[in-house]
Amino acid sequence: MTTFNERLTETTTFIKEAGVKEIDFGLILGSGLGELADEITDAIVIPYGDIPHFPVSTVVGHAGQLVYGELAGKKVLAMQGRFHFYEGHSMDVVTYPVRVMAALKAHSLIVTNACGGVNESFTPGDLMLITDQINFMGTNPLIGKNIDDMGPRFPDMSQAFDPEYRKVAKEIGEKSGLHLKEGVYMGFTGPTYETPAEIRFARTIGADAVGMSTVPEVIVAVHSGLRVLGVSCITNLAAGMQKELNHEEVVETTERVKQEFKSLIKDTLAAL
């Protein structure tokens, strides 16, 4: 049986041989937000199914491929579609692409998602800079033996989302007239949407938005020493705040705000 380090070496060797060289930023593009990768120039596209030890994303709105090239003057490796715990993947698999990005010497990660608004001042279509997160998934991707050369046994999550990056993104948003929201993202396992009672609980403990991703990836990014910027698209109001919830609304809302989203990420990349 191969070790984790051996699998990681096989994966990164394959990706390098496909033409991927230096990387500044890793990008994880959530539901309906993957179109940003289409704007990467001199692109090298690698389907997940071709990459050793990569699973395949099964979610509608996720293309399922890595795209490498230049975006806003930075070398990026973008995931068009992520892996979710609710798909039946282990946490090691969910966060494996972040380990790959770190092994390829990316220094930073921009993570995006589509999520439900818990803060009563939010409306569908808002973009939210993530200031902090709550892990309500019942597990942690770092449980188990720690590989010391990948990161510390007890990583500090005090500033998981880089304050300097957030400041730059906020200034970009203000110049663009976007009126960005800021708030705390709370990760649930899914695949069910939360109940109204769970949303009242989330609001009580300080969550501004809820979703089914991001939290594990950010934990591993921090463990790996990556600087992180997180941006959520509020695609709907959470359970109990609107009549019903469905994935079609998620995709429709991201389609509506995709130009603002793409501009924010590109302008922020250019400024970092």
Beta strands, then each sheet from edge to edge (+ up, - down):
strand 1: 25-29
strand 2: 41-47
strand 3: 65-71
strand 4: 74-80
strand 5: 108-117
strand 6: 127-135
strand 7: 181-187
strand 8: 209-211
strand 9: 227-237
sheet 1: 2+ 3- 4+ 1+ 5+ 8- 7- 6- 9+
end
